[in-house]
Amino acid sequence: MKNFLKKFSKVGYFYIFRFGDFEVNIPLPMRWSDPQGVGLSIEIRDIINILIGLGSVVAVAMIIVSGITLITSTGDPEKVEQGQRTLTGAIIGLVIVWVAGLIIKTILTALKV
């Protein structure tokens, strides 16, 4: 974990993840407050937005995997059931991620953090 944190750095309006020679730049959403008010609240909101985005990407990937499982099941009841469970879990996970993000952002806004 320490090596991962050393490779993680924030530069400007991008989060940059470095894995050896491979580099991933994730653009940040627009700042929610004036540039003079850059502080911990901006960092918290940025991290929450990135986590919501990553959770959404994982959920969509699982929806695609479940669709492929359903298509390739060829009528096998076990595979059909597995695909349906994966699809249900992915959709529930996506809803949980979005609702949790909404609740956290609402609390941060109410506390004016």
Gaussian input, Z-matrix of N, CA and C with variables (Angstrom, degrees):
# hf/3-21g

backbone

0 1
 N
 C     1     B1
 C     2     B2     1     A1
 N     3     B3     2     A2     1     D1
 C     4     B4     3     A3     2     D2
 C     5     B5     4     A4     3     D3
 N     6     B6     5     A5     4     D4
 C     7     B7     6     A6     5     D5
 C     8     B8     7     A7     6     D6
 N     9     B9     8     A8     7     D7
 C    10    B10     9     A9     8     D8
 C    11    B11    10    A10     9     D9
 N    12    B12    11    A11    10    D10
 C    13    B13    12    A12    11    D11
 C    14    B14    13    A13    12    D12
 N    15    B15    14    A14    13    D13
 C    16    B16    15    A15    14    D14
 C    17    B17    16    A16    15    D15
 N    18    B18    17    A17    16    D16
 C    19    B19    18    A18    17    D17
 C    20    B20    19    A19    18    D18
 N    21    B21    20    A20    19    D19
 C    22    B22    21    A21    20    D20
 C    23    B23    22    A22    21    D21
 N    24    B24    23    A23    22    D22
 C    25    B25    24    A24    23    D23
 C    26    B26    25    A25    24    D24
 N    27    B27    26    A26    25    D25
 C    28    B28    27    A27    26    D26
 C    29    B29    28    A28    27    D27
 N    30    B30    29    A29    28    D28
 C    31    B31    30    A30    29    D29
 C    32    B32    31    A31    30    D30
 N    33    B33    32    A32    31    D31
 C    34    B34    33    A33    32    D32
 C    35    B35    34    A34    33    D33
 N    36    B36    35    A35    34    D34
 C    37    B37    36    A36    35    D35
 C    38    B38    37    A37    36    D36
 N    39    B39    38    A38    37    D37
 C    40    B40    39    A39    38    D38
 C    41    B41    40    A40    39    D39
 N    42    B42    41    A41    40    D40
 C    43    B43    42    A42    41    D41
 C    44    B44    43    A43    42    D42
 N    45    B45    44    A44    43    D43
 C    46    B46    45    A45    44    D44
 C    47    B47    46    A46    45    D45
 N    48    B48    47    A47    46    D46
 C    49    B49    48    A48    47    D47
 C    50    B50    49    A49    48    D48
 N    51    B51    50    A50    49    D49
 C    52    B52    51    A51    50    D50
 C    53    B53    52    A52    51    D51
 N    54    B54    53    A53    52    D52
 C    55    B55    54    A54    53    D53
 C    56    B56    55    A55    54    D54
 N    57    B57    56    A56    55    D55
 C    58    B58    57    A57    56    D56
 C    59    B59    58    A58    57    D57
 N    60    B60    59    A59    58    D58
 C    61    B61    60    A60    59    D59
 C    62    B62    61    A61    60    D60
 N    63    B63    62    A62    61    D61
 C    64    B64    63    A63    62    D62
 C    65    B65    64    A64    63    D63
 N    66    B66    65    A65    64    D64
 C    67    B67    66    A66    65    D65
 C    68    B68    67    A67    66    D66
 N    69    B69    68    A68    67    D67
 C    70    B70    69    A69    68    D68
 C    71    B71    70    A70    69    D69
 N    72    B72    71    A71    70    D70
 C    73    B73    72    A72    71    D71
 C    74    B74    73    A73    72    D72
 N    75    B75    74    A74    73    D73
 C    76    B76    75    A75    74    D74
 C    77    B77    76    A76    75    D75
 N    78    B78    77    A77    76    D76
 C    79    B79    78    A78    77    D77
 C    80    B80    79    A79    78    D78
 N    81    B81    80    A80    79    D79
 C    82    B82    81    A81    80    D80
 C    83    B83    82    A82    81    D81
 N    84    B84    83    A83    82    D82
 C    85    B85    84    A84    83    D83
 C    86    B86    85    A85    84    D84
 N    87    B87    86    A86    85    D85
 C    88    B88    87    A87    86    D86
 C    89    B89    88    A88    87    D87
 N    90    B90    89    A89    88    D88
 C    91    B91    90    A90    89    D89
 C    92    B92    91    A91    90    D90
 N    93    B93    92    A92    91    D91
 C    94    B94    93    A93    92    D92
 C    95    B95    94    A94    93    D93
 N    96    B96    95    A95    94    D94
 C    97    B97    96    A96    95    D95
 C    98    B98    97    A97    96    D96
 N    99    B99    98    A98    97    D97
 C   100   B100    99    A99    98    D98
 C   101   B101   100   A100    99    D99
 N   102   B102   101   A101   100   D100
 C   103   B103   102   A102   101   D101
 C   104   B104   103   A103   102   D102
 N   105   B105   104   A104   103   D103
 C   106   B106   105   A105   104   D104
 C   107   B107   106   A106   105   D105
 N   108   B108   107   A107   106   D106
 C   109   B109   108   A108   107   D107
 C   110   B110   109   A109   108   D108
 N   111   B111   110   A110   109   D109
 C   112   B112   111   A111   110   D110
 C   113   B113   112   A112   111   D111
 N   114   B114   113   A113   112   D112
 C   115   B115   114   A114   113   D113
 C   116   B116   115   A115   114   D114
 N   117   B117   116   A116   115   D115
 C   118   B118   117   A117   116   D116
 C   119   B119   118   A118   117   D117
 N   120   B120   119   A119   118   D118
 C   121   B121   120   A120   119   D119
 C   122   B122   121   A121   120   D120
 N   123   B123   122   A122   121   D121
 C   124   B124   123   A123   122   D122
 C   125   B125   124   A124   123   D123
 N   126   B126   125   A125   124   D124
 C   127   B127   126   A126   125   D125
 C   128   B128   127   A127   126   D126
 N   129   B129   128   A128   127   D127
 C   130   B130   129   A129   128   D128
 C   131   B131   130   A130   129   D129
 N   132   B132   131   A131   130   D130
 C   133   B133   132   A132   131   D131
 C   134   B134   133   A133   132   D132
 N   135   B135   134   A134   133   D133
 C   136   B136   135   A135   134   D134
 C   137   B137   136   A136   135   D135
 N   138   B138   137   A137   136   D136
 C   139   B139   138   A138   137   D137
 C   140   B140   139   A139   138   D138
 N   141   B141   140   A140   139   D139
 C   142   B142   141   A141   140   D140
 C   143   B143   142   A142   141   D141
 N   144   B144   143   A143   142   D142
 C   145   B145   144   A144   143   D143
 C   146   B146   145   A145   144   D144
 N   147   B147   146   A146   145   D145
 C   148   B148   147   A147   146   D146
 C   149   B149   148   A148   147   D147
 N   150   B150   149   A149   148   D148
 C   151   B151   150   A150   149   D149
 C   152   B152   151   A151   150   D150
 N   153   B153   152   A152   151   D151
 C   154   B154   153   A153   152   D152
 C   155   B155   154   A154   153   D153
 N   156   B156   155   A155   154   D154
 C   157   B157   156   A156   155   D155
 C   158   B158   157   A157   156   D156
 N   159   B159   158   A158   157   D157
 C   160   B160   159   A159   158   D158
 C   161   B161   160   A160   159   D159
 N   162   B162   161   A161   160   D160
 C   163   B163   162   A162   161   D161
 C   164   B164   163   A163   162   D162
 N   165   B165   164   A164   163   D163
 C   166   B166   165   A165   164   D164
 C   167   B167   166   A166   165   D165
 N   168   B168   167   A167   166   D166
 C   169   B169   168   A168   167   D167
 C   170   B170   169   A169   168   D168
 N   171   B171   170   A170   169   D169
 C   172   B172   171   A171   170   D170
 C   173   B173   172   A172   171   D171
 N   174   B174   173   A173   172   D172
 C   175   B175   174   A174   173   D173
 C   176   B176   175   A175   174   D174
 N   177   B177   176   A176   175   D175
 C   178   B178   177   A177   176   D176
 C   179   B179   178   A178   177   D177
 N   180   B180   179   A179   178   D178
 C   181   B181   180   A180   179   D179
 C   182   B182   181   A181   180   D180
 N   183   B183   182   A182   181   D181
 C   184   B184   183   A183   182   D182
 C   185   B185   184   A184   183   D183
 N   186   B186   185   A185   184   D184
 C   187   B187   186   A186   185   D185
 C   188   B188   187   A187   186   D186
 N   189   B189   188   A188   187   D187
 C   190   B190   189   A189   188   D188
 C   191   B191   190   A190   189   D189
 N   192   B192   191   A191   190   D190
 C   193   B193   192   A192   191   D191
 C   194   B194   193   A193   192   D192
 N   195   B195   194   A194   193   D193
 C   196   B196   195   A195   194   D194
 C   197   B197   196   A196   195   D195
 N   198   B198   197   A197   196   D196
 C   199   B199   198   A198   197   D197
 C   200   B200   199   A199   198   D198
 N   201   B201   200   A200   199   D199
 C   202   B202   201   A201   200   D200
 C   203   B203   202   A202   201   D201
 N   204   B204   203   A203   202   D202
 C   205   B205   204   A204   203   D203
 C   206   B206   205   A205   204   D204
 N   207   B207   206   A206   205   D205
 C   208   B208   207   A207   206   D206
 C   209   B209   208   A208   207   D207
 N   210   B210   209   A209   208   D208
 C   211   B211   210   A210   209   D209
 C   212   B212   211   A211   210   D210
 N   213   B213   212   A212   211   D211
 C   214   B214   213   A213   212   D212
 C   215   B215   214   A214   213   D213
 N   216   B216   215   A215   214   D214
 C   217   B217   216   A216   215   D215
 C   218   B218   217   A217   216   D216
 N   219   B219   218   A218   217   D217
 C   220   B220   219   A219   218   D218
 C   221   B221   220   A220   219   D219
 N   222   B222   221   A221   220   D220
 C   223   B223   222   A222   221   D221
 C   224   B224   223   A223   222   D222
 N   225   B225   224   A224   223   D223
 C   226   B226   225   A225   224   D224
 C   227   B227   226   A226   225   D225
 N   228   B228   227   A227   226   D226
 C   229   B229   228   A228   227   D227
 C   230   B230   229   A229   228   D228
 N   231   B231   230   A230   229   D229
 C   232   B232   231   A231   230   D230
 C   233   B233   232   A232   231   D231
 N   234   B234   233   A233   232   D232
 C   235   B235   234   A234   233   D233
 C   236   B236   235   A235   234   D234
 N   237   B237   236   A236   235   D235
 C   238   B238   237   A237   236   D236
 C   239   B239   238   A238   237   D237
 N   240   B240   239   A239   238   D238
 C   241   B241   240   A240   239   D239
 C   242   B242   241   A241   240   D240
 N   243   B243   242   A242   241   D241
 C   244   B244   243   A243   242   D242
 C   245   B245   244   A244   243   D243
 N   246   B246   245   A245   244   D244
 C   247   B247   246   A246   245   D245
 C   248   B248   247   A247   246   D246
 N   249   B249   248   A248   247   D247
 C   250   B250   249   A249   248   D248
 C   251   B251   250   A250   249   D249
 N   252   B252   251   A251   250   D250
 C   253   B253   252   A252   251   D251
 C   254   B254   253   A253   252   D252
 N   255   B255   254   A254   253   D253
 C   256   B256   255   A255   254   D254
 C   257   B257   256   A256   255   D255
 N   258   B258   257   A257   256   D256
 C   259   B259   258   A258   257   D257
 C   260   B260   259   A259   258   D258
 N   261   B261   260   A260   259   D259
 C   262   B262   261   A261   260   D260
 C   263   B263   262   A262   261   D261
 N   264   B264   263   A263   262   D262
 C   265   B265   264   A264   263   D263
 C   266   B266   265   A265   264   D264
 N   267   B267   266   A266   265   D265
 C   268   B268   267   A267   266   D266
 C   269   B269   268   A268   267   D267
 N   270   B270   269   A269   268   D268
 C   271   B271   270   A270   269   D269
 C   272   B272   271   A271   270   D270
 N   273   B273   272   A272   271   D271
 C   274   B274   273   A273   272   D272
 C   275   B275   274   A274   273   D273
 N   276   B276   275   A275   274   D274
 C   277   B277   276   A276   275   D275
 C   278   B278   277   A277   276   D276
 N   279   B279   278   A278   277   D277
 C   280   B280   279   A279   278   D278
 C   281   B281   280   A280   279   D279
 N   282   B282   281   A281   280   D280
 C   283   B283   282   A282   281   D281
 C   284   B284   283   A283   282   D282
 N   285   B285   284   A284   283   D283
 C   286   B286   285   A285   284   D284
 C   287   B287   286   A286   285   D285
 N   288   B288   287   A287   286   D286
 C   289   B289   288   A288   287   D287
 C   290   B290   289   A289   288   D288
 N   291   B291   290   A290   289   D289
 C   292   B292   291   A291   290   D290
 C   293   B293   292   A292   291   D291
 N   294   B294   293   A293   292   D292
 C   295   B295   294   A294   293   D293
 C   296   B296   295   A295   294   D294
 N   297   B297   296   A296   295   D295
 C   298   B298   297   A297   296   D296
 C   299   B299   298   A298   297   D297
 N   300   B300   299   A299   298   D298
 C   301   B301   300   A300   299   D299
 C   302   B302   301   A301   300   D300
 N   303   B303   302   A302   301   D301
 C   304   B304   303   A303   302   D302
 C   305   B305   304   A304   303   D303
 N   306   B306   305   A305   304   D304
 C   307   B307   306   A306   305   D305
 C   308   B308   307   A307   306   D306
 N   309   B309   308   A308   307   D307
 C   310   B310   309   A309   308   D308
 C   311   B311   310   A310   309   D309
 N   312   B312   311   A311   310   D310
 C   313   B313   312   A312   311   D311
 C   314   B314   313   A313   312   D312
 N   315   B315   314   A314   313   D313
 C   316   B316   315   A315   314   D314
 C   317   B317   316   A316   315   D315
 N   318   B318   317   A317   316   D316
 C   319   B319   318   A318   317   D317
 C   320   B320   319   A319   318   D318
 N   321   B321   320   A320   319   D319
 C   322   B322   321   A321   320   D320
 C   323   B323   322   A322   321   D321
 N   324   B324   323   A323   322   D322
 C   325   B325   324   A324   323   D323
 C   326   B326   325   A325   324   D324
 N   327   B327   326   A326   325   D325
 C   328   B328   327   A327   326   D326
 C   329   B329   328   A328   327   D327
 N   330   B330   329   A329   328   D328
 C   331   B331   330   A330   329   D329
 C   332   B332   331   A331   330   D330
 N   333   B333   332   A332   331   D331
 C   334   B334   333   A333   332   D332
 C   335   B335   334   A334   333   D333
 N   336   B336   335   A335   334   D334
 C   337   B337   336   A336   335   D335
 C   338   B338   337   A337   336   D336

   B1=1.4422
   B2=1.5291
   B3=1.3404
   B4=1.4552
   B5=1.5255
   B6=1.3338
   B7=1.4640
   B8=1.5246
   B9=1.3381
   B10=1.4561
   B11=1.5253
   B12=1.3437
   B13=1.4613
   B14=1.5213
   B15=1.3331
   B16=1.4555
   B17=1.5206
   B18=1.3466
   B19=1.4531
   B20=1.5294
   B21=1.3277
   B22=1.4584
   B23=1.5247
   B24=1.3166
   B25=1.4620
   B26=1.5123
   B27=1.3260
   B28=1.4572
   B29=1.5202
   B30=1.3255
   B31=1.4569
   B32=1.5163
   B33=1.3162
   B34=1.4616
   B35=1.5167
   B36=1.3239
   B37=1.4539
   B38=1.5216
   B39=1.3134
   B40=1.4599
   B41=1.5210
   B42=1.3204
   B43=1.4556
   B44=1.5106
   B45=1.3068
   B46=1.4559
   B47=1.5254
   B48=1.3311
   B49=1.4524
   B50=1.5226
   B51=1.3200
   B52=1.4642
   B53=1.5248
   B54=1.3252
   B55=1.4580
   B56=1.5182
   B57=1.3136
   B58=1.4590
   B59=1.5157
   B60=1.3278
   B61=1.4579
   B62=1.5259
   B63=1.3257
   B64=1.4559
   B65=1.5205
   B66=1.3324
   B67=1.4565
   B68=1.5251
   B69=1.3333
   B70=1.4592
   B71=1.5182
   B72=1.3287
   B73=1.4629
   B74=1.5219
   B75=1.3202
   B76=1.4595
   B77=1.5178
   B78=1.3447
   B79=1.4654
   B80=1.5229
   B81=1.3182
   B82=1.4562
   B83=1.5184
   B84=1.3210
   B85=1.4668
   B86=1.5306
   B87=1.3030
   B88=1.4653
   B89=1.5260
   B90=1.3095
   B91=1.4635
   B92=1.5252
   B93=1.3326
   B94=1.4502
   B95=1.5192
   B96=1.2964
   B97=1.4583
   B98=1.5181
   B99=1.3030
   B100=1.4543
   B101=1.5301
   B102=1.3305
   B103=1.4625
   B104=1.5254
   B105=1.3314
   B106=1.4529
   B107=1.5238
   B108=1.3263
   B109=1.4602
   B110=1.5179
   B111=1.3259
   B112=1.4548
   B113=1.5175
   B114=1.3023
   B115=1.4585
   B116=1.5069
   B117=1.3018
   B118=1.4542
   B119=1.5200
   B120=1.3258
   B121=1.4587
   B122=1.5221
   B123=1.3342
   B124=1.4589
   B125=1.5187
   B126=1.3162
   B127=1.4588
   B128=1.5273
   B129=1.3192
   B130=1.4674
   B131=1.5226
   B132=1.3075
   B133=1.4690
   B134=1.5273
   B135=1.3196
   B136=1.4654
   B137=1.5221
   B138=1.3209
   B139=1.4618
   B140=1.5217
   B141=1.3228
   B142=1.4649
   B143=1.5210
   B144=1.3330
   B145=1.4683
   B146=1.5233
   B147=1.3248
   B148=1.4658
   B149=1.5202
   B150=1.3352
   B151=1.4598
   B152=1.5239
   B153=1.3331
   B154=1.4698
   B155=1.5297
   B156=1.3223
   B157=1.4593
   B158=1.5197
   B159=1.3301
   B160=1.4662
   B161=1.5295
   B162=1.3250
   B163=1.4619
   B164=1.5157
   B165=1.3267
   B166=1.4592
   B167=1.5221
   B168=1.3193
   B169=1.4686
   B170=1.5284
   B171=1.3318
   B172=1.4628
   B173=1.5290
   B174=1.3267
   B175=1.4652
   B176=1.5323
   B177=1.3177
   B178=1.4665
   B179=1.5312
   B180=1.3243
   B181=1.4679
   B182=1.5258
   B183=1.3177
   B184=1.4671
   B185=1.5211
   B186=1.3178
   B187=1.4710
   B188=1.5223
   B189=1.3198
   B190=1.4671
   B191=1.5258
   B192=1.3366
   B193=1.4659
   B194=1.5199
   B195=1.3257
   B196=1.4664
   B197=1.5263
   B198=1.3196
   B199=1.4615
   B200=1.5157
   B201=1.3351
   B202=1.4632
   B203=1.5298
   B204=1.3359
   B205=1.4653
   B206=1.5204
   B207=1.3253
   B208=1.4634
   B209=1.5300
   B210=1.3270
   B211=1.4680
   B212=1.5195
   B213=1.3318
   B214=1.4666
   B215=1.5248
   B216=1.3085
   B217=1.4661
   B218=1.5273
   B219=1.2986
   B220=1.4770
   B221=1.5228
   B222=1.3121
   B223=1.4542
   B224=1.5166
   B225=1.3277
   B226=1.4604
   B227=1.5269
   B228=1.3486
   B229=1.4706
   B230=1.5306
   B231=1.3392
   B232=1.4676
   B233=1.5254
   B234=1.3298
   B235=1.4605
   B236=1.5260
   B237=1.3253
   B238=1.4644
   B239=1.5240
   B240=1.3326
   B241=1.4642
   B242=1.5292
   B243=1.3328
   B244=1.4609
   B245=1.5304
   B246=1.3362
   B247=1.4595
   B248=1.5187
   B249=1.3246
   B250=1.4626
   B251=1.5279
   B252=1.3404
   B253=1.4710
   B254=1.5283
   B255=1.3302
   B256=1.4673
   B257=1.5237
   B258=1.3232
   B259=1.4656
   B260=1.5244
   B261=1.3269
   B262=1.4618
   B263=1.5289
   B264=1.3356
   B265=1.4650
   B266=1.5190
   B267=1.3380
   B268=1.4652
   B269=1.5223
   B270=1.3106
   B271=1.4730
   B272=1.5285
   B273=1.3366
   B274=1.4641
   B275=1.5290
   B276=1.3342
   B277=1.4634
   B278=1.5147
   B279=1.3344
   B280=1.4598
   B281=1.5253
   B282=1.3152
   B283=1.4706
   B284=1.5313
   B285=1.3355
   B286=1.4651
   B287=1.5192
   B288=1.3387
   B289=1.4650
   B290=1.5171
   B291=1.3299
   B292=1.4636
   B293=1.5323
   B294=1.3236
   B295=1.4703
   B296=1.5278
   B297=1.3296
   B298=1.4662
   B299=1.5289
   B300=1.3291
   B301=1.4595
   B302=1.5174
   B303=1.3250
   B304=1.4592
   B305=1.5271
   B306=1.3316
   B307=1.4646
   B308=1.5270
   B309=1.3342
   B310=1.4680
   B311=1.5225
   B312=1.3308
   B313=1.4713
   B314=1.5261
   B315=1.3297
   B316=1.4656
   B317=1.5293
   B318=1.3233
   B319=1.4708
   B320=1.5239
   B321=1.3289
   B322=1.4728
   B323=1.5320
   B324=1.3269
   B325=1.4658
   B326=1.5329
   B327=1.3420
   B328=1.4683
   B329=1.5267
   B330=1.3251
   B331=1.4655
   B332=1.5300
   B333=1.3313
   B334=1.4568
   B335=1.5442
   B336=1.3167
   B337=1.4808
   B338=1.4913
   A1=110.61
   A2=116.80
   A3=119.46
   A4=110.78
   A5=116.55
   A6=119.35
   A7=110.74
   A8=116.69
   A9=119.70
   A10=110.38
   A11=116.95
   A12=119.94
   A13=111.24
   A14=117.93
   A15=120.17
   A16=110.87
   A17=116.79
   A18=120.45
   A19=112.06
   A20=116.68
   A21=121.78
   A22=108.73
   A23=116.19
   A24=118.90
   A25=109.43
   A26=116.23
   A27=121.27
   A28=108.13
   A29=115.24
   A30=120.40
   A31=107.68
   A32=118.07
   A33=121.74
   A34=112.22
   A35=115.41
   A36=120.89
   A37=112.05
   A38=117.54
   A39=122.59
   A40=109.70
   A41=115.86
   A42=120.15
   A43=105.82
   A44=116.98
   A45=121.30
   A46=108.15
   A47=116.38
   A48=122.28
   A49=107.01
   A50=116.84
   A51=120.85
   A52=108.87
   A53=115.40
   A54=122.62
   A55=107.14
   A56=116.65
   A57=120.04
   A58=109.47
   A59=116.68
   A60=121.40
   A61=112.20
   A62=117.33
   A63=122.06
   A64=109.42
   A65=117.30
   A66=122.30
   A67=109.70
   A68=116.59
   A69=122.23
   A70=107.95
   A71=117.30
   A72=122.72
   A73=108.90
   A74=117.00
   A75=121.95
   A76=107.43
   A77=117.76
   A78=118.71
   A79=111.07
   A80=115.82
   A81=121.30
   A82=109.98
   A83=117.30
   A84=119.22
   A85=110.04
   A86=115.88
   A87=120.00
   A88=109.60
   A89=115.59
   A90=121.01
   A91=109.45
   A92=116.57
   A93=121.23
   A94=112.58
   A95=117.89
   A96=119.58
   A97=108.28
   A98=115.81
   A99=119.77
   A100=110.18
   A101=117.95
   A102=120.22
   A103=113.50
   A104=117.61
   A105=119.83
   A106=111.54
   A107=116.85
   A108=121.13
   A109=113.42
   A110=117.88
   A111=120.88
   A112=108.00
   A113=115.60
   A114=119.78
   A115=110.38
   A116=115.61
   A117=121.69
   A118=111.95
   A119=118.16
   A120=120.40
   A121=111.64
   A122=117.64
   A123=121.08
   A124=109.41
   A125=116.48
   A126=120.68
   A127=110.37
   A128=117.40
   A129=121.12
   A130=109.75
   A131=117.41
   A132=120.37
   A133=111.29
   A134=117.48
   A135=120.20
   A136=110.76
   A137=116.14
   A138=120.04
   A139=110.46
   A140=117.87
   A141=121.33
   A142=109.98
   A143=117.84
   A144=120.68
   A145=111.52
   A146=117.14
   A147=119.94
   A148=110.52
   A149=117.83
   A150=120.26
   A151=112.11
   A152=116.76
   A153=119.85
   A154=109.82
   A155=116.11
   A156=119.70
   A157=112.60
   A158=116.64
   A159=119.88
   A160=111.48
   A161=116.91
   A162=120.34
   A163=111.95
   A164=116.46
   A165=120.70
   A166=111.35
   A167=116.73
   A168=120.24
   A169=110.55
   A170=117.17
   A171=120.97
   A172=110.25
   A173=117.49
   A174=120.72
   A175=111.14
   A176=117.29
   A177=120.26
   A178=110.10
   A179=117.05
   A180=120.07
   A181=110.71
   A182=116.92
   A183=119.91
   A184=111.74
   A185=117.74
   A186=120.15
   A187=109.50
   A188=117.45
   A189=121.01
   A190=110.47
   A191=117.05
   A192=120.67
   A193=110.54
   A194=117.01
   A195=119.45
   A196=110.92
   A197=117.73
   A198=120.43
   A199=111.67
   A200=116.27
   A201=119.87
   A202=110.06
   A203=116.40
   A204=120.50
   A205=110.84
   A206=116.82
   A207=120.13
   A208=111.67
   A209=116.36
   A210=119.75
   A211=111.10
   A212=116.57
   A213=120.15
   A214=113.01
   A215=118.71
   A216=120.84
   A217=112.53
   A218=118.07
   A219=124.44
   A220=112.14
   A221=116.42
   A222=121.50
   A223=114.64
   A224=118.66
   A225=121.63
   A226=108.43
   A227=117.70
   A228=119.84
   A229=113.92
   A230=117.42
   A231=119.62
   A232=111.49
   A233=116.62
   A234=119.99
   A235=111.54
   A236=116.57
   A237=119.78
   A238=109.57
   A239=116.63
   A240=120.10
   A241=111.07
   A242=117.21
   A243=120.87
   A244=110.60
   A245=117.43
   A246=121.16
   A247=112.19
   A248=116.14
   A249=120.07
   A250=111.27
   A251=117.16
   A252=119.98
   A253=110.83
   A254=115.99
   A255=119.49
   A256=110.50
   A257=116.67
   A258=121.01
   A259=110.83
   A260=116.93
   A261=120.92
   A262=111.23
   A263=116.41
   A264=120.10
   A265=112.54
   A266=116.86
   A267=120.53
   A268=111.43
   A269=116.81
   A270=120.23
   A271=110.17
   A272=116.97
   A273=120.31
   A274=110.09
   A275=117.17
   A276=120.90
   A277=112.50
   A278=116.45
   A279=120.92
   A280=111.05
   A281=116.43
   A282=120.58
   A283=110.21
   A284=117.28
   A285=120.41
   A286=110.89
   A287=117.49
   A288=120.90
   A289=110.74
   A290=117.18
   A291=120.24
   A292=111.88
   A293=116.94
   A294=119.89
   A295=110.42
   A296=117.45
   A297=120.36
   A298=110.75
   A299=117.06
   A300=120.31
   A301=111.94
   A302=116.30
   A303=120.81
   A304=111.33
   A305=116.32
   A306=120.12
   A307=110.70
   A308=116.69
   A309=120.08
   A310=110.77
   A311=117.35
   A312=120.29
   A313=111.03
   A314=117.20
   A315=120.94
   A316=110.00
   A317=116.79
   A318=120.03
   A319=110.54
   A320=117.72
   A321=120.94
   A322=110.94
   A323=116.42
   A324=119.90
   A325=110.40
   A326=116.43
   A327=119.96
   A328=110.86
   A329=117.60
   A330=121.08
   A331=111.53
   A332=116.18
   A333=123.02
   A334=111.49
   A335=113.44
   A336=120.00
   A337=109.24
   D1=-36.94
   D2=-179.19
   D3=-64.31
   D4=-38.43
   D5=178.60
   D6=-64.10
   D7=-38.56
   D8=178.62
   D9=-63.50
   D10=-43.40
   D11=-179.00
   D12=-66.34
   D13=-32.57
   D14=177.13
   D15=-67.54
   D16=-32.29
   D17=-177.94
   D18=-82.20
   D19=-10.21
   D20=-177.45
   D21=-95.81
   D22=127.17
   D23=178.16
   D24=-145.84
   D25=153.63
   D26=179.30
   D27=-108.72
   D28=127.56
   D29=179.74
   D30=-133.38
   D31=117.21
   D32=175.84
   D33=59.67
   D34=-128.90
   D35=-179.07
   D36=-100.78
   D37=24.23
   D38=178.83
   D39=-132.06
   D40=143.15
   D41=165.61
   D42=-94.64
   D43=131.54
   D44=-177.01
   D45=-115.44
   D46=121.80
   D47=174.51
   D48=-105.41
   D49=127.25
   D50=179.84
   D51=-115.76
   D52=127.37
   D53=175.88
   D54=-127.32
   D55=90.24
   D56=-175.96
   D57=66.27
   D58=-123.63
   D59=178.47
   D60=-85.56
   D61=-10.47
   D62=-177.02
   D63=-88.34
   D64=134.67
   D65=-177.81
   D66=-132.73
   D67=134.10
   D68=177.91
   D69=-119.08
   D70=125.28
   D71=177.01
   D72=-106.03
   D73=122.15
   D74=178.81
   D75=-110.54
   D76=113.71
   D77=179.69
   D78=-68.82
   D79=141.61
   D80=178.47
   D81=-88.88
   D82=150.63
   D83=174.78
   D84=-67.74
   D85=167.16
   D86=179.62
   D87=-58.46
   D88=148.21
   D89=179.63
   D90=-65.92
   D91=143.39
   D92=-176.05
   D93=-89.61
   D94=-7.94
   D95=178.49
   D96=-135.91
   D97=178.00
   D98=-178.47
   D99=-66.01
   D100=154.80
   D101=-178.83
   D102=-60.49
   D103=-25.39
   D104=178.89
   D105=-71.37
   D106=-24.19
   D107=-176.14
   D108=-93.73
   D109=22.64
   D110=-179.91
   D111=-65.52
   D112=124.08
   D113=-178.29
   D114=-161.14
   D115=-156.75
   D116=-176.65
   D117=-64.18
   D118=-35.56
   D119=-178.35
   D120=-62.49
   D121=-35.81
   D122=177.60
   D123=-65.57
   D124=-42.85
   D125=179.63
   D126=-62.50
   D127=-43.20
   D128=-179.62
   D129=-62.90
   D130=-45.82
   D131=-179.72
   D132=-65.44
   D133=-38.36
   D134=177.51
   D135=-62.90
   D136=-44.56
   D137=179.89
   D138=-64.50
   D139=-41.14
   D140=178.68
   D141=-63.08
   D142=-43.92
   D143=179.04
   D144=-62.36
   D145=-40.29
   D146=178.86
   D147=-66.76
   D148=-42.31
   D149=179.14
   D150=-64.64
   D151=-39.01
   D152=176.50
   D153=-63.61
   D154=-42.65
   D155=178.40
   D156=-62.85
   D157=-44.93
   D158=179.07
   D159=-65.24
   D160=-41.35
   D161=177.05
   D162=-62.11
   D163=-39.00
   D164=178.36
   D165=-66.96
   D166=-40.12
   D167=178.73
   D168=-63.90
   D169=-42.85
   D170=178.65
   D171=-63.47
   D172=-42.40
   D173=-179.85
   D174=-64.17
   D175=-42.36
   D176=178.48
   D177=-65.14
   D178=-39.14
   D179=176.98
   D180=-61.88
   D181=-40.56
   D182=178.27
   D183=-68.88
   D184=-33.12
   D185=174.92
   D186=-64.13
   D187=-41.35
   D188=178.17
   D189=-64.80
   D190=-43.75
   D191=178.85
   D192=-61.71
   D193=-42.75
   D194=179.69
   D195=-65.65
   D196=-36.24
   D197=176.45
   D198=-64.25
   D199=-41.50
   D200=178.01
   D201=-65.09
   D202=-39.83
   D203=177.38
   D204=-61.61
   D205=-42.92
   D206=179.37
   D207=-66.26
   D208=-40.11
   D209=-178.55
   D210=-67.65
   D211=-40.59
   D212=-176.30
   D213=-89.56
   D214=7.40
   D215=-177.87
   D216=-70.74
   D217=-22.31
   D218=-179.50
   D219=47.31
   D220=39.27
   D221=175.01
   D222=84.12
   D223=0.50
   D224=178.57
   D225=-68.99
   D226=117.84
   D227=-175.37
   D228=-59.63
   D229=-34.82
   D230=179.91
   D231=-65.58
   D232=-44.27
   D233=-179.77
   D234=-68.94
   D235=-36.53
   D236=177.21
   D237=-63.15
   D238=-44.79
   D239=179.09
   D240=-64.70
   D241=-40.35
   D242=178.61
   D243=-63.06
   D244=-43.16
   D245=178.01
   D246=-63.24
   D247=-40.36
   D248=179.14
   D249=-66.96
   D250=-40.42
   D251=178.25
   D252=-65.36
   D253=-41.40
   D254=179.07
   D255=-63.97
   D256=-43.07
   D257=179.11
   D258=-62.60
   D259=-45.42
   D260=179.10
   D261=-62.29
   D262=-44.76
   D263=179.09
   D264=-63.40
   D265=-39.90
   D266=179.93
   D267=-65.57
   D268=-42.04
   D269=179.81
   D270=-67.21
   D271=-43.22
   D272=177.99
   D273=-62.58
   D274=-42.43
   D275=177.85
   D276=-61.58
   D277=-41.09
   D278=178.81
   D279=-62.97
   D280=-43.40
   D281=178.61
   D282=-64.47
   D283=-42.14
   D284=179.38
   D285=-62.16
   D286=-43.40
   D287=179.40
   D288=-60.95
   D289=-46.26
   D290=-178.44
   D291=-66.72
   D292=-43.24
   D293=-179.42
   D294=-66.71
   D295=-41.93
   D296=178.19
   D297=-61.28
   D298=-42.59
   D299=177.22
   D300=-62.25
   D301=-41.81
   D302=178.41
   D303=-63.03
   D304=-43.75
   D305=179.84
   D306=-64.16
   D307=-45.65
   D308=-179.03
   D309=-63.47
   D310=-43.73
   D311=179.64
   D312=-65.25
   D313=-36.97
   D314=178.36
   D315=-65.46
   D316=-43.12
   D317=178.95
   D318=-64.50
   D319=-43.30
   D320=178.93
   D321=-62.66
   D322=-38.91
   D323=178.82
   D324=-68.09
   D325=-41.69
   D326=-179.54
   D327=-66.04
   D328=-34.37
   D329=179.38
   D330=-85.37
   D331=-3.71
   D332=-179.04
   D333=55.42
   D334=44.35
   D335=178.11
   D336=-93.35

